[in-house]
């Protein structure tokens, strides 16, 4: 029997990449994702949105999701939640600045998201965050800010961007453990490569086509480890 696989996430699971030739973002084809779904007899409904935070994702789930029996749900949030209003920081480096979703709020919202999914008959599966390239991302967003010096003054060093994003990725793994959820470890699959940065787009935060192939490979490996039976017909 075909089962539904609901995906709630941001631009990573929306499969957004930056097209170097056209100098704009575009969506990758879902054909390889659909091939995965077909092999394991899933019907994929991708609710992921570019720029989505976990708060918006929770609202979306509550308003859009119908109850299901034995459904699966992949949750992928954190990349936008840990981001800052960089132009504002460049203008006021001495002021206090909070991320889009502070870590305590992020954790609490993830708990609610998991509970909401379960209350509607879904089994939530989490995935942690692919690493970002702090240098590339800094060059990307600082080009639109008034002062790179003020940004560095506030950050302390550029690698703070990486460390702060890692804080959210670690929190996701801990949330999965505390809520007894499966967590697909995407991050390690990037970090064990000699140059994981080659798997990211120019903006330093979105996986490129090779990066997305690595994510999909992690899904195949996870499906096998979970004991899912592939469709051989």
Beta strands, then each sheet from edge to edge (+ up, - down):
strand 1: 3-9
strand 2: 16-19
strand 3: 24-27
strand 4: 42-46
strand 5: 71-76
strand 6: 122-127
strand 7: 182-184
sheet 1: 4+ 1+ 5+ 6+ 7+
sheet 2: 2+ 3-
end
